[in-house]
């Protein structure tokens, strides 16, 4: 059991060391795009499944409420929060449309989609990216493993990719990246 603990911790340490160099530019680009979106009157829509859904909710909560400092609320919506909307779309259409219908309803040019998928192949997230592209909304992706179809999608403006085989390690880095984005946005938009 101690070996499992040590192995898990060491994998996380090694992955963070790797990401120190590979993620600096994508994180800076993503933060810049998010700041531009919000300062221009747009909003951030976030989606994902399972643990990625939790990450979408967590990120939106940090924006709408606060992260490390008290500041004005920022416009963001997690597309995973409304069970009635999601289950009605899944029932009347199909589960692959639960996010795309919401992007269709709520998204506008000037908004931004944060698309999160550890595999990079979540069909409902890819469908949301299709609608975002049709609305000329940039997409920032958070992916893992080999990046899947999402990293090749035409709508991607910035790809934050964690090249690791372990879903757990990828998800740990995703939340780290989201916290870094919150810090970068706060310091850029509210420098005091």
BAVEXTI-69124 format. One record per residue: residue number from 1; residue in three letters; x, y, z of N, C-alpha, C in turn. Coordinates in pm, whole numbers. Layout:
<pt NUM 'ala' <X Y Z> <X Y Z> <X Y Z>>
...
This chain:
<pt 1 'unk' <83 -119 0> <0 0 0> <87 126 0>>
<pt 2 'unk' <195 124 76> <285 240 75> <345 260 -64>>
<pt 3 'unk' <375 150 -132> <430 160 -267> <331 227 -362>>
<pt 4 'unk' <202 196 -346> <100 258 -430> <93 408 -405>>
<pt 5 'unk' <101 445 -278> <100 588 -243> <220 658 -306>>
<pt 6 'unk' <337 600 -288> <460 660 -341> <454 667 -493>>
<pt 7 'unk' <410 560 -558> <401 558 -704> <306 667 -755>>
<pt 8 'unk' <188 678 -693> <90 778 -735> <144 919 -717>>
<pt 9 'unk' <205 944 -602> <263 1077 -577> <375 1107 -675>>
<pt 10 'unk' <460 1009 -700> <574 1031 -790> <528 1056 -933>>
<pt 11 'unk' <426 983 -977> <371 1007 -1111> <319 1150 -1122>>
<pt 12 'unk' <252 1196 -1016> <202 1333 -1016> <315 1436 -1019>>
<pt 13 'unk' <419 1411 -943> <536 1501 -942> <602 1504 -1079>>
<pt 14 'unk' <622 1387 -1137> <687 1378 -1269> <604 1449 -1375>>
<pt 15 'unk' <472 1432 -1370> <386 1496 -1468> <388 1648 -1452>>
<pt 16 'unk' <386 1696 -1329> <394 1840 -1307> <525 1897 -1360>>
<pt 17 'unk' <634 1824 -1341> <764 1869 -1392> <760 1878 -1544>>
<pt 18 'unk' <701 1779 -1609> <687 1781 -1754> <602 1901 -1799>>
<pt 19 'unk' <494 1926 -1727> <402 2033 -1764> <458 2172 -1739>>
<pt 20 'unk' <560 2182 -1655> <623 2313 -1631> <667 2378 -1761>>
<pt 21 'unk' <715 2301 -1855> <760 2358 -1982> <653 2352 -2089>>
<pt 22 'unk' <574 2245 -2093> <481 2228 -2204> <354 2312 -2193>>
<pt 23 'unk' <317 2355 -2073> <188 2422 -2057> <196 2573 -2038>>
<pt 24 'unk' <313 2629 -2026> <322 2773 -2002> <253 2855 -2112>>
<pt 25 'unk' <288 2830 -2237> <229 2907 -2347> <79 2884 -2362>>
<pt 26 'unk' <33 2757 -2364> <-112 2738 -2375> <-190 2803 -2261>>
<pt 27 'unk' <-137 2798 -2140> <-208 2861 -2027> <-212 3013 -2042>>
<pt 28 'unk' <-103 3072 -2084> <-101 3217 -2107> <-198 3256 -2217>>
<pt 29 'unk' <-200 3179 -2326> <-292 3206 -2437> <-437 3192 -2393>>
<pt 30 'unk' <-467 3085 -2321> <-604 3062 -2275> <-650 3173 -2182>>
<pt 31 'unk' <-566 3212 -2088> <-602 3320 -1996> <-627 3448 -2072>>
<pt 32 'unk' <-542 3479 -2171> <-559 3600 -2251> <-692 3597 -2326>>
<pt 33 'unk' <-727 3482 -2384> <-854 3470 -2455> <-973 3485 -2361>>
<pt 34 'unk' <-963 3425 -2243> <-1072 3436 -2147> <-1089 3580 -2099>>
<pt 35 'unk' <-980 3646 -2070> <-987 3786 -2027> <-1049 3871 -2138>>
<pt 36 'unk' <-1002 3852 -2260> <-1057 3929 -2373> <-1208 3906 -2386>>
<pt 37 'unk' <-1249 3779 -2377> <-1391 3744 -2384> <-1471 3820 -2279>>
<pt 38 'unk' <-1428 3811 -2155> <-1503 3873 -2045> <-1500 4025 -2051>>
<pt 39 'unk' <-1385 4082 -2084> <-1376 4228 -2092> <-1453 4285 -2209>>
<pt 40 'unk' <-1483 4201 -2308> <-1560 4245 -2425> <-1710 4221 -2406>>
<pt 41 'unk' <-1750 4176 -2287> <-1892 4154 -2260> <-1940 4014 -2289>>
<pt 42 'unk' <-1849 3922 -2319> <-1887 3784 -2345> <-1892 3702 -2217>>
<pt 43 'unk' <-1923 3575 -2235> <-1929 3483 -2121> <-1857 3354 -2158>>
<pt 44 'unk' <-1820 3280 -2057> <-1753 3152 -2076> <-1853 3041 -2047>>
<pt 45 'unk' <-1869 2951 -2144> <-1951 2831 -2125> <-1855 2715 -2106>>
<pt 46 'unk' <-1882 2628 -2009> <-1792 2516 -1980> <-1870 2385 -1977>>
<pt 47 'unk' <-1809 2279 -2035> <-1877 2149 -2034> <-1776 2035 -2027>>
<pt 48 'unk' <-1826 1920 -1984> <-1748 1797 -1973> <-1834 1692 -1907>>
<pt 49 'unk' <-1787 1569 -1904> <-1860 1457 -1846> <-1787 1402 -1724>>
<pt 50 'unk' <-1860 1350 -1628> <-1799 1285 -1512> <-1709 1381 -1435>>
<pt 51 'unk' <-1583 1342 -1415> <-1488 1429 -1345> <-1469 1560 -1417>>
<pt 52 'unk' <-1478 1559 -1549> <-1465 1683 -1627> <-1586 1774 -1606>>
<pt 53 'unk' <-1703 1715 -1581> <-1821 1795 -1546> <-1797 1866 -1412>>
<pt 54 'unk' <-1739 1793 -1319> <-1707 1854 -1189> <-1607 1966 -1206>>
<pt 55 'unk' <-1508 1947 -1293> <-1410 2053 -1319> <-1477 2175 -1382>>
<pt 56 'unk' <-1571 2153 -1474> <-1644 2264 -1536> <-1720 2343 -1429>>
<pt 57 'unk' <-1789 2273 -1340> <-1864 2339 -1233> <-1771 2413 -1138>>
<pt 58 'unk' <-1661 2350 -1103> <-1564 2410 -1010> <-1509 2539 -1069>>
<pt 59 'unk' <-1467 2535 -1196> <-1411 2653 -1262> <-1513 2767 -1267>>
<pt 60 'unk' <-1636 2735 -1306> <-1740 2837 -1314> <-1768 2898 -1177>>
<pt 61 'unk' <-1769 2816 -1073> <-1790 2867 -937> <-1682 2967 -899>>
<pt 62 'unk' <-1557 2940 -937> <-1446 3031 -906> <-1463 3163 -980>>
<pt 63 'unk' <-1519 3160 -1101> <-1538 3283 -1177> <-1658 3363 -1128>>
<pt 64 'unk' <-1771 3297 -1112> <-1893 3367 -1073> <-1883 3420 -931>>
<pt 65 'unk' <-1825 3345 -841> <-1812 3389 -702> <-1681 3463 -681>>
<pt 66 'unk' <-1576 3389 -656> <-1443 3448 -635> <-1341 3335 -635>>
<pt 67 'unk' <-1215 3372 -657> <-1109 3272 -647> <-1028 3306 -524>>
<pt 68 'unk' <-920 3380 -537> <-836 3411 -421> <-859 3551 -365>>
<pt 69 'unk' <-923 3636 -442> <-949 3774 -396> <-1095 3809 -421>>
<pt 70 'unk' <-1147 3900 -341> <-1280 3952 -366> <-1273 4044 -487>>
<pt 71 'unk' <-1361 4023 -582> <-1367 4102 -705> <-1506 4084 -764>>
<pt 72 'unk' <-1539 4166 -864> <-1672 4150 -925> <-1690 4009 -983>>
<pt 73 'unk' <-1814 3966 -989> <-1847 3836 -1046> <-1818 3837 -1196>>
<pt 74 'unk' <-1774 3722 -1248> <-1743 3709 -1390> <-1846 3617 -1456>>
<pt 75 'unk' <-1880 3645 -1581> <-1987 3576 -1652> <-1942 3438 -1700>>
<pt 76 'unk' <-1998 3335 -1641> <-1964 3198 -1679> <-2081 3106 -1645>>
<pt 77 'unk' <-2099 3004 -1728> <-2207 2908 -1709> <-2151 2767 -1730>>
<pt 78 'unk' <-2177 2679 -1634> <-2144 2537 -1650> <-2264 2469 -1714>>
<pt 79 'unk' <-2245 2410 -1830> <-2354 2349 -1903> <-2396 2214 -1846>>
<pt 80 'unk' <-2341 2177 -1732> <-2372 2049 -1669> <-2466 2064 -1549>>
<pt 81 'unk' <-2505 2187 -1517> <-2575 2213 -1391> <-2724 2188 -1393>>
<pt 82 'unk' <-2789 2197 -1507> <-2934 2191 -1510> <-2982 2051 -1551>>
<pt 83 'unk' <-3020 1972 -1450> <-3062 1834 -1476> <-3186 1828 -1564>>
<pt 84 'unk' <-3279 1920 -1548> <-3399 1920 -1632> <-3366 1943 -1778>>
<pt 85 'unk' <-3280 2039 -1804> <-3239 2068 -1942> <-3165 1948 -2000>>
<pt 86 'unk' <-3068 1897 -1926> <-2987 1787 -1978> <-3071 1661 -2004>>
<pt 87 'unk' <-3159 1626 -1910> <-3236 1503 -1929> <-3343 1519 -2035>>
<pt 88 'unk' <-3397 1639 -2051> <-3497 1659 -2158> <-3431 1648 -2295>>
<pt 89 'unk' <-3311 1706 -2310> <-3240 1695 -2438> <-3203 1549 -2464>>
<pt 90 'unk' <-3150 1481 -2361> <-3112 1340 -2378> <-3233 1255 -2414>>
<pt 91 'unk' <-3347 1285 -2355> <-3469 1208 -2380> <-3530 1239 -2517>>
<pt 92 'unk' <-3540 1367 -2551> <-3608 1407 -2674> <-3519 1395 -2798>>
<pt 93 'unk' <-3391 1409 -2782> <-3296 1399 -2894> <-3203 1281 -2867>>
<pt 94 'unk' <-3085 1311 -2811> <-2989 1208 -2772> <-2890 1271 -2677>>
<pt 95 'unk' <-2822 1187 -2600> <-2727 1239 -2502> <-2613 1316 -2567>>
<pt 96 'unk' <-2577 1282 -2689> <-2469 1353 -2757> <-2502 1500 -2785>>
<pt 97 'unk' <-2626 1540 -2764> <-2665 1679 -2790> <-2687 1761 -2662>>
<pt 98 'unk' <-2658 1704 -2544> <-2690 1776 -2420> <-2614 1908 -2406>>
<pt 99 'unk' <-2494 1917 -2462> <-2419 2042 -2454> <-2439 2128 -2578>>
<pt 100 'unk' <-2449 2066 -2694> <-2462 2145 -2818> <-2591 2225 -2821>>
<pt 101 'unk' <-2701 2168 -2771> <-2828 2243 -2766> <-2815 2363 -2674>>
<pt 102 'unk' <-2742 2347 -2564> <-2725 2460 -2473> <-2634 2568 -2533>>
<pt 103 'unk' <-2530 2526 -2605> <-2445 2625 -2673> <-2529 2698 -2777>>
<pt 104 'unk' <-2614 2625 -2847> <-2704 2687 -2945> <-2794 2791 -2879>>
<pt 105 'unk' <-2846 2759 -2761> <-2938 2849 -2692> <-2869 2967 -2624>>
<pt 106 'unk' <-2753 2941 -2564> <-2690 3041 -2478> <-2567 3109 -2539>>
<pt 107 'unk' <-2504 3044 -2635> <-2380 3096 -2691> <-2401 3202 -2796>>
<pt 108 'unk' <-2310 3296 -2800> <-2311 3404 -2898> <-2169 3431 -2944>>
<pt 109 'unk' <-2156 3491 -3062> <-2024 3536 -3105> <-1971 3631 -2997>>
<pt 110 'unk' <-1847 3611 -2957> <-1791 3689 -2847> <-1781 3608 -2719>>
<pt 111 'unk' <-1857 3499 -2712> <-1847 3407 -2598> <-1733 3309 -2626>>
<pt 112 'unk' <-1706 3223 -2530> <-1598 3126 -2540> <-1645 2994 -2480>>
<pt 113 'unk' <-1606 2883 -2541> <-1639 2751 -2488> <-1514 2687 -2430>>
<pt 114 'unk' <-1524 2645 -2304> <-1420 2564 -2240> <-1469 2419 -2246>>
<pt 115 'unk' <-1401 2339 -2328> <-1441 2200 -2353> <-1342 2108 -2284>>
<pt 116 'unk' <-1391 2026 -2189> <-1303 1942 -2108> <-1336 1795 -2133>>
<pt 117 'unk' <-1232 1718 -2166> <-1248 1573 -2185> <-1113 1506 -2167>>
<pt 118 'unk' <-1104 1416 -2073> <-978 1345 -2050> <-936 1267 -2174>>
<pt 119 'unk' <-1031 1201 -2239> <-998 1122 -2358> <-983 1210 -2482>>
<pt 120 'unk' <-1052 1324 -2483> <-1055 1408 -2602> <-1151 1357 -2707>>
<pt 121 'unk' <-1230 1256 -2673> <-1321 1195 -2770> <-1467 1197 -2728>>
<pt 122 'unk' <-1502 1274 -2627> <-1641 1278 -2580> <-1730 1338 -2689>>
<pt 123 'unk' <-1823 1256 -2740> <-1904 1298 -2855> <-1991 1420 -2824>>
<pt 124 'unk' <-2044 1429 -2702> <-2128 1544 -2670> <-2045 1673 -2657>>
<pt 125 'unk' <-1921 1662 -2616> <-1833 1779 -2608> <-1792 1821 -2750>>
<pt 126 'unk' <-1760 1723 -2833> <-1727 1754 -2973> <-1845 1820 -3044>>
<pt 127 'unk' <-1966 1775 -3017> <-2085 1836 -3077> <-2102 1981 -3031>>
<pt 128 'unk' <-2071 2007 -2905> <-2077 2145 -2854> <-1974 2232 -2925>>
<pt 129 'unk' <-1856 2174 -2952> <-1752 2247 -3025> <-1796 2278 -3167>>
<pt 130 'unk' <-1870 2187 -3230> <-1923 2211 -3365> <-2014 2333 -3365>>
<pt 131 'unk' <-2105 2339 -3268> <-2198 2453 -3262> <-2122 2581 -3229>>
<pt 132 'unk' <-2026 2573 -3138> <-1946 2691 -3105> <-1875 2743 -3230>>
<pt 133 'unk' <-1821 2654 -3311> <-1754 2695 -3435> <-1851 2767 -3527>>
<pt 134 'unk' <-1974 2716 -3537> <-2074 2779 -3624> <-2113 2918 -3575>>
<pt 135 'unk' <-2097 2941 -3445> <-2128 3072 -3386> <-2004 3162 -3377>>
<pt 136 'unk' <-1893 3113 -3430> <-1765 3184 -3425> <-1718 3208 -3282>>
<pt 137 'unk' <-1747 3112 -3196> <-1699 3114 -3058> <-1568 3037 -3051>>
<pt 138 'unk' <-1461 3096 -2998> <-1339 3019 -2980> <-1357 2909 -2876>>
<pt 139 'unk' <-1282 2801 -2891> <-1287 2689 -2797> <-1149 2668 -2736>>
<pt 140 'unk' <-1147 2661 -2605> <-1027 2620 -2533> <-1054 2478 -2485>>
<pt 141 'unk' <-962 2388 -2517> <-981 2249 -2479> <-883 2209 -2369>>
<pt 142 'unk' <-932 2125 -2281> <-851 2058 -2179> <-864 1909 -2206>>
<pt 143 'unk' <-756 1845 -2248> <-760 1704 -2284> <-646 1628 -2217>>
<pt 144 'unk' <-650 1496 -2232> <-544 1410 -2181> <-513 1301 -2281>>
<pt 145 'unk' <-445 1198 -2233> <-406 1084 -2317> <-341 1135 -2446>>
<pt 146 'unk' <-391 1095 -2563> <-333 1142 -2690> <-407 1265 -2745>>
<pt 147 'unk' <-503 1317 -2670> <-577 1436 -2712> <-703 1407 -2790>>
<pt 148 'unk' <-711 1287 -2847> <-831 1247 -2919> <-867 1341 -3033>>
<pt 149 'unk' <-993 1337 -3070> <-1044 1420 -3181> <-1049 1567 -3146>>
<pt 150 'unk' <-1058 1598 -3018> <-1073 1739 -2978> <-953 1824 -3016>>
<pt 151 'unk' <-832 1772 -3003> <-714 1855 -3030> <-701 1887 -3179>>
<pt 152 'unk' <-771 1810 -3263> <-766 1833 -3408> <-887 1912 -3458>>
<pt 153 'unk' <-980 1944 -3370> <-1104 2010 -3411> <-1075 2152 -3461>>
<pt 154 'unk' <-1144 2191 -3566> <-1123 2322 -3629> <-1155 2439 -3535>>
<pt 155 'unk' <-1240 2418 -3437> <-1280 2527 -3348> <-1177 2558 -3240>>
<pt 156 'unk' <-1075 2474 -3223> <-980 2492 -3113> <-895 2617 -3136>>
<pt 157 'unk' <-904 2708 -3040> <-819 2827 -3044> <-695 2805 -2957>>
<pt 158 'unk' <-712 2732 -2847> <-600 2695 -2760> <-626 2556 -2704>>
<pt 159 'unk' <-527 2470 -2715> <-536 2334 -2662> <-443 2320 -2542>>
<pt 160 'unk' <-501 2286 -2429> <-423 2256 -2309> <-428 2104 -2296>>
<pt 161 'unk' <-319 2041 -2333> <-316 1895 -2345> <-220 1835 -2244>>
<pt 162 'unk' <-269 1739 -2167> <-189 1667 -2068> <-159 1529 -2127>>
<pt 163 'unk' <-40 1512 -2178> <-3 1387 -2246> <37 1282 -2143>>
<pt 164 'unk' <-63 1215 -2088> <-38 1111 -1988> <-146 1005 -2001>>
<pt 165 'unk' <-113 880 -1974> <-207 769 -1991> <-304 752 -1875>>
<pt 166 'unk' <-270 804 -1758> <-354 786 -1640> <-461 895 -1631>>
<pt 167 'unk' <-587 852 -1633> <-698 947 -1621> <-688 1026 -1490>>
<pt 168 'unk' <-652 959 -1382> <-641 1027 -1252> <-536 1138 -1256>>
<pt 169 'unk' <-418 1109 -1313> <-313 1210 -1319> <-354 1326 -1411>>
<pt 170 'unk' <-421 1293 -1522> <-468 1398 -1614> <-566 1489 -1542>>
<pt 171 'unk' <-661 1430 -1471> <-761 1511 -1401> <-698 1596 -1292>>
<pt 172 'unk' <-595 1546 -1227> <-524 1627 -1127> <-461 1749 -1192>>
<pt 173 'unk' <-404 1731 -1311> <-344 1844 -1382> <-450 1938 -1436>>
<pt 174 'unk' <-565 1885 -1476> <-672 1972 -1526> <-714 2073 -1419>>
<pt 175 'unk' <-736 2026 -1298> <-779 2121 -1194> <-666 2218 -1160>>
<pt 176 'unk' <-542 2173 -1166> <-430 2265 -1146> <-431 2372 -1254>>
<pt 177 'unk' <-450 2331 -1379> <-455 2427 -1490> <-569 2526 -1472>>
<pt 178 'unk' <-686 2479 -1430> <-799 2568 -1411> <-772 2668 -1299>>
<pt 179 'unk' <-708 2625 -1192> <-671 2718 -1085> <-570 2821 -1134>>
<pt 180 'unk' <-474 2778 -1214> <-377 2872 -1271> <-448 2974 -1359>>
<pt 181 'unk' <-542 2928 -1441> <-618 3021 -1525> <-693 3123 -1440>>
<pt 182 'unk' <-753 3079 -1330> <-822 3172 -1240> <-726 3277 -1186>>
<pt 183 'unk' <-609 3234 -1144> <-509 3329 -1092> <-466 3427 -1199>>
<pt 184 'unk' <-437 3377 -1318> <-394 3465 -1428> <-502 3566 -1463>>
<pt 185 'unk' <-626 3521 -1468> <-737 3611 -1500> <-756 3716 -1393>>
<pt 186 'unk' <-754 3675 -1267> <-771 3770 -1157> <-661 3876 -1159>>
<pt 187 'unk' <-538 3833 -1176> <-426 3929 -1173> <-426 4021 -1293>>
<pt 188 'unk' <-475 3973 -1406> <-482 4057 -1525> <-598 4157 -1515>>
<pt 189 'unk' <-714 4109 -1475> <-833 4194 -1473> <-846 4281 -1350>>
<pt 190 'unk' <-788 4236 -1238> <-801 4308 -1112> <-664 4317 -1045>>
<pt 191 'unk' <-570 4394 -1103> <-432 4393 -1056> <-410 4440 -912>>
<pt 192 'unk' <-505 4510 -853> <-488 4553 -714> <-508 4435 -620>>
